[in-house]
């Protein structure tokens, strides 16, 4: 009987030791994984999973499913290294073309990605500005992780990853009073994220927008809109899950008194709060400014002096000596040329809004002022046909055509 008790006690002690060793081992492993996630790999602001059906799912921080995924990844990682294999951007693009799990950050931290259907399977990769680096190898239970992800995403809202770009067909010049409604990237680039139709319609009127795609209310269910207004004509975007990168490039003889509106319609699965703008033209800022000034002045020099008045004293002498007069119909034909030139300065206004008034005005250099010159107003009043066009917000342009010689003698912009 004594021997039986001794055996039982030994068995119990053995069981306790085994259980204790198991608990200690698990605790130690979990503690190591917490260090990997918490220190070497910061907790992401969100997690994005793409399954093998090209569906994308988002899990925000502190949600139950987010926490469950973090726990699974912690059990999967075995090591961490800053000296892993370097991957090219083509390698990263190949990973993004298949199933993966990505840690995304709203800060300057770079994203981390676990590929499921790639040569890099069983690795975690740290992304860089271009390409990436393997930071953890020999991931455990990778198939179990993917299976769990498929299970917890079964009833989740899915997104597609797509985007498209448009340039507005209308010319315009962003007025200073509207610039505060954009994020200023630099003195010639302004940007805003639009997430509902009412806001879009406000910017549509503000910037005289016209795109090939109709912008409807249901578009905002799955997409965000990034509107970029720039005097730099060539805009290139690169879109990934974690960010959007814009680059800007001037083209030869492309600068003029107009702005370009670029619209990016992008899936909500993309982190539109993380946008990088790289203005290549600022490298040659001085050269571009000189180029702009030269081109602007060249356009002024090329104005037809038989129509646009530059020498007001000579014009006034001819005007006083003339006994002729022009009709409103003739003035209206001349006005078409003036409004076309005015679009270089303030953009286009709809012809249907046009009105005319015969009144006395002071001729000015509204059309003929060079870039480095100031405004000039001729002191003597002239009777002129004054044609105006404006938009629904009360902004517009007025041009002056004298009633005798039919010359374009100036104009003005107006608005709130």
C-alpha positions in Angstrom: 0.0 0.0 0.0 2.9 2.3 0.9 4.4 1.6 -2.5 1.2 2.5 -4.3 1.0 5.8 -2.5 4.6 6.6 -3.4 3.8 5.8 -7.1 0.7 7.9 -7.1 2.6 10.9 -5.6 5.3 10.5 -8.2 2.8 10.4 -11.0 1.0 13.5 -9.7 4.4 15.3 -9.3 5.3 14.3 -12.9 2.0 15.5 -14.2 2.4 18.9 -12.4 6.0 19.2 -13.7 4.9 18.5 -17.3 1.9 20.9 -17.0 4.1 23.5 -15.5 6.7 23.1 -18.2 4.0 23.3 -20.9 2.6 26.5 -19.4 6.0 28.1 -19.0 7.0 27.2 -22.6 3.8 28.7 -23.9 4.2 31.8 -21.8 7.8 32.2 -22.9 6.8 31.9 -26.6 3.9 34.4 -26.2 6.2 36.8 -24.5 8.8 36.6 -27.3 6.1 37.1 -29.9 4.8 40.1 -28.0 8.2 41.6 -28.2 8.4 41.0 -31.9 5.0 42.6 -32.5 5.4 45.4 -29.9 9.0 46.5 -30.4 10.4 45.3 -33.7 7.1 45.4 -35.5 4.7 48.0 -34.1 1.1 47.3 -33.8 -0.6 48.4 -37.1 -3.3 51.0 -37.3 -5.3 48.5 -39.4 -4.8 45.1 -41.0 -5.7 44.4 -44.7 -6.3 40.8 -46.0 -6.6 39.9 -49.6 -7.9 36.4 -50.3 -7.4 34.2 -53.3 -10.6 35.6 -54.9 -9.2 39.1 -55.1 -11.4 40.4 -52.3 -10.0 42.8 -49.7 -10.9 43.1 -46.1 -10.1 45.7 -43.5 -9.7 45.2 -39.7 -9.4 48.3 -37.6 -7.3 48.6 -34.4 -8.9 47.3 -31.1 -11.6 45.4 -32.9 -12.1 41.7 -31.8 -11.1 40.3 -35.2 -8.1 42.6 -35.3 -6.9 41.3 -31.9 -7.5 37.8 -33.0 -5.3 38.3 -36.1 -2.6 39.9 -34.0 -2.6 36.9 -31.7 -2.4 34.5 -34.6 0.5 36.4 -36.2 2.3 36.5 -32.9 2.2 32.7 -32.8 3.3 32.5 -36.4 6.5 34.6 -36.2 9.7 32.9 -35.0 12.4 35.5 -35.5 13.1 39.0 -36.6 16.1 40.4 -38.6 17.1 43.8 -40.1 19.5 42.0 -42.4 17.1 39.9 -44.5 17.0 39.4 -48.2 16.4 42.5 -50.3 13.4 42.4 -52.6 12.9 44.5 -55.7 9.7 46.5 -56.4 8.8 43.9 -59.0 8.9 41.3 -56.2 6.6 43.4 -54.0 4.2 44.0 -56.9 4.1 40.2 -57.4 3.2 39.7 -53.8 0.4 42.3 -54.0 -1.0 40.5 -57.1 -1.8 37.4 -54.9 -3.2 36.6 -51.5 -1.5 38.4 -48.6 -1.9 39.9 -45.1 -0.6 43.5 -44.6 0.0 45.6 -41.6 -0.8 49.3 -42.4 0.2 52.4 -40.6 -0.9 56.0 -40.7 2.5 57.2 -39.5 5.9 57.2 -41.2 6.3 53.5 -40.3 6.7 51.2 -43.3 4.1 48.4 -43.8 4.7 44.7 -43.2 3.3 42.0 -45.4 2.9 38.2 -45.2 2.5 36.6 -48.6 0.4 33.4 -48.9 0.7 32.5 -52.6 4.2 33.5 -53.6 7.8 32.4 -53.6 8.1 34.4 -50.4 5.6 32.3 -48.6 6.5 31.6 -44.9 8.3 35.0 -44.8 7.3 38.4 -43.5 8.5 41.4 -45.6 9.1 44.9 -44.4 8.1 47.4 -47.3 10.3 50.3 -48.2 9.9 53.4 -50.5 10.8 51.0 -53.3 11.0 47.2 -52.8 11.3 45.7 -49.4 13.3 43.3 -47.1 12.5 40.0 -45.6 12.4 40.6 -41.8 11.2 37.2 -40.5 11.6 33.7 -42.0 10.2 30.2 -41.4 6.8 31.4 -40.3 4.9 28.6 -38.5 1.4 27.4 -39.3 1.0 29.8 -42.3 -1.8 27.6 -43.8 -3.6 27.7 -40.5 -3.3 31.5 -40.4 -4.8 31.8 -43.9 -7.6 29.3 -43.1 -8.5 31.4 -40.0 -8.5 34.6 -42.0 -10.9 33.0 -44.6 -13.2 32.0 -41.8 -13.4 35.3 -40.0 -13.8 37.3 -43.3 -16.8 35.1 -44.4 -19.4 37.8 -43.3 -17.2 40.9 -43.6 -17.7 43.6 -46.2 -15.2 43.2 -49.0 -13.6 45.7 -51.3 -12.0 45.6 -54.7 -8.6 47.3 -55.3 -9.0 49.6 -58.2 -8.6 53.2 -59.1 -8.9 55.5 -62.1 -7.6 59.0 -63.0 -9.1 61.9 -65.0 -8.1 65.4 -66.0 -10.8 68.0 -66.2 -11.7 69.0 -69.7 -12.3 72.6 -68.7 -9.7 75.3 -68.2 -9.8 77.5 -65.1 -7.6 79.4 -62.7 -7.9 78.6 -58.9 -8.8 81.9 -57.3 -6.9 82.9 -54.1 -10.1 83.0 -52.0 -10.7 79.3 -52.6 -7.1 78.1 -51.9 -7.9 77.8 -48.1 -10.4 75.1 -48.9 -7.5 72.8 -50.1 -4.5 71.4 -48.4 -1.6 73.5 -49.7 1.2 71.2 -51.0 3.2 74.1 -52.2 2.6 77.4 -53.9 1.3 75.7 -57.1 -0.2 72.4 -55.9 -3.4 72.1 -53.9 -5.2 68.9 -52.8 -8.4 67.7 -51.1 -10.0 64.4 -50.2 -13.8 64.3 -51.1 -16.0 61.7 -49.5 -19.6 62.7 -50.4 -21.5 64.1 -53.4 -22.5 67.4 -51.8 -18.8 68.3 -51.2 -17.9 67.2 -54.7 -20.5 69.5 -56.2 -19.1 72.4 -54.3 -15.6 71.8 -55.7 -17.1 71.1 -59.1 -18.5 74.7 -59.2 -15.4 76.2 -57.6 -13.0 74.7 -60.2 -15.3 74.4 -63.3 -14.8 70.6 -63.3 -15.8 68.3 -66.1 -14.7 64.7 -66.3 -15.5 61.8 -68.6 -17.1 59.8 -65.8 -20.3 61.1 -64.1 -19.8 61.5 -60.4 -22.9 60.0 -58.6 -23.9 59.5 -55.0 -23.5 55.7 -55.0 -19.8 56.1 -56.1 -18.9 57.1 -52.6 -20.1 53.8 -51.1 -16.8 52.2 -52.2 -14.6 55.0 -53.3 -12.9 58.2 -52.1 -12.0 61.1 -54.5 -8.7 62.9 -54.4 -8.9 66.2 -56.2 -5.5 67.8 -57.1 -5.3 71.3 -58.6 -1.9 72.2 -60.0 -0.2 74.6 -62.5 2.1 71.6 -63.2 0.4 69.8 -66.1 1.9 66.2 -65.8 0.7 64.3 -62.7 1.5 60.7 -62.1 0.1 58.5 -59.3 1.2 55.2 -57.8 -1.4 53.6 -55.6 -0.8 50.8 -53.0 -2.8 49.6 -50.0 -0.8 51.7 -47.6 -0.4 55.0 -49.5 -0.8 57.1 -52.6 2.3 58.7 -54.2 2.0 61.7 -56.5 4.8 63.0 -58.7 4.6 66.2 -60.7 6.5 67.1 -63.8 6.6 70.2 -65.9 6.5 69.9 -69.7 8.4 72.1 -72.2 6.4 75.3 -72.9 3.5 74.0 -70.7 3.2 76.9 -68.3 0.4 79.4 -68.7 -2.2 81.3 -66.7 -4.4 78.2 -66.0 -4.6 75.3 -63.6 -5.1 71.6 -64.2 -7.6 69.6 -62.2 -6.6 65.9 -61.6 -9.2 63.6 -60.1 -8.2 60.2 -58.6 -11.2 57.9 -57.9 -9.7 55.2 -55.5 -11.1 52.2 -53.6 -11.7 52.8 -49.9 -9.4 49.9 -49.1 -6.5 52.3 -49.9 -5.2 54.4 -47.1 -6.1 57.8 -48.4 -4.9 59.5 -45.2 -1.4 58.6 -46.2 -0.6 60.6 -49.4 2.9 61.5 -50.5 3.5 64.4 -52.8 6.8 64.7 -54.6 7.0 67.8 -56.8 9.7 67.2 -59.3 9.3 70.7 -60.7 10.5 72.3 -57.5 14.0 71.1 -58.3 14.0 73.5 -61.2 11.7 76.0 -59.5 13.7 79.0 -60.7 14.0 77.7 -64.2 10.3 76.9 -64.3 9.4 80.4 -63.0 11.6 81.9 -65.7 10.0 79.6 -68.3 6.5 80.6 -67.1 7.4 84.3 -67.3 8.8 83.9 -70.8 5.9 82.0 -72.1 3.4 84.3 -70.5 5.0 87.4 -71.9 5.3 85.7 -75.3 1.5 85.1 -75.3 1.0 88.8 -74.6 3.5 89.8 -77.3 1.6 87.6 -79.8 -1.7 89.3 -79.3 -3.1 90.9 -82.5 -2.4 94.6 -82.1 -5.1 95.4 -84.6 -7.6 94.1 -82.1 -6.0 94.4 -78.6 -4.9 97.9 -77.7 -1.3 98.3 -76.2 -0.6 101.9 -77.1 -3.5 103.8 -75.5 -2.3 107.3 -76.6 -2.2 106.2 -80.3 -5.6 104.5 -79.9 -7.2 107.6 -78.3 -6.0 109.8 -81.1 -7.6 107.5 -83.7 -10.7 107.2 -81.6 -11.2 111.0 -81.4 -10.7 111.4 -85.2 -13.2 108.7 -86.1 -16.8 109.4 -86.9 -17.7 105.7 -87.5 -19.4 103.4 -85.1 -19.9 99.6 -84.9 -23.0 97.6 -84.3 -23.7 95.4 -81.3 -23.6 92.4 -83.7 -20.0 93.3 -84.8 -19.0 93.9 -81.2 -20.4 90.5 -80.2 -18.2 88.8 -82.8 -15.1 90.7 -81.5 -16.1 89.7 -77.9 -15.7 86.0 -78.8 -12.0 86.6 -79.4 -11.7 88.6 -76.1 -13.4 85.9 -74.1 -11.1 83.3 -75.6 -8.1 85.3 -74.5 -9.7 85.9 -71.1 -9.8 82.1 -70.5 -6.0 82.3 -70.3 -6.3 84.6 -67.4 -9.4 83.4 -65.4 -10.7 80.3 -67.2 -13.8 79.7 -69.2 -17.3 81.0 -68.4 -20.5 79.7 -70.1 -21.6 81.8 -73.1 -25.2 81.3 -72.1 -24.6 83.7 -69.1 -23.4 86.5 -71.4 -24.9 90.0 -71.0 -24.1 93.3 -72.7 -24.2 96.9 -71.5 -23.1 100.1 -73.4 -21.4 102.4 -70.9 -18.3 104.6 -70.3 -15.2 102.8 -69.0 -11.5 103.5 -68.5 -9.3 101.4 -70.9 -6.7 99.2 -69.1 -4.0 96.6 -69.7 -6.1 93.7 -68.5 -5.2 91.7 -71.6 -1.8 93.2 -72.5 -0.1 93.4 -69.1 3.2 91.5 -69.0 4.1 89.3 -66.1 6.4 91.7 -64.4 4.2 94.8 -65.1 1.6 96.3 -62.9 -2.0 97.3 -63.7 -2.4 100.4 -65.8 -5.7 102.3 -66.3 -6.0 105.0 -69.0 -7.3 108.2 -67.3 -9.9 109.1 -70.1 -13.2 107.4 -70.3 -14.3 105.7 -73.5 -17.8 104.6 -74.5 -17.7 100.8 -74.9 -19.7 97.7 -75.4 -19.2 95.8 -72.1 -19.8 92.1 -72.4 -20.0 90.0 -69.2 -20.0 86.2 -68.4 -20.3 84.7 -64.9 -21.0 81.5 -63.0 -23.6 80.6 -60.5 -21.5 81.8 -57.6 -21.3 85.4 -59.0 -17.7 85.2 -60.3 -17.0 86.3 -63.8 -15.2 88.4 -66.4 -16.1 91.6 -68.3 -14.5 92.8 -71.5 -14.5 96.3 -73.1 -14.9 96.9 -76.8 -14.9 100.6 -77.9 -18.0 101.7 -79.8 -16.2 103.4 -82.8 -13.1 101.3 -83.9 -14.2 98.0 -82.4 -10.9 97.5 -80.4 -10.5 95.4 -77.3 -9.5 98.1 -74.8 -9.5 96.2 -71.5 -11.6 94.3 -69.1 -11.9 93.1 -65.5 -12.5 90.0 -63.3 -15.1 90.2 -60.6 -16.6 88.0 -57.9 -17.0 87.5 -54.2 
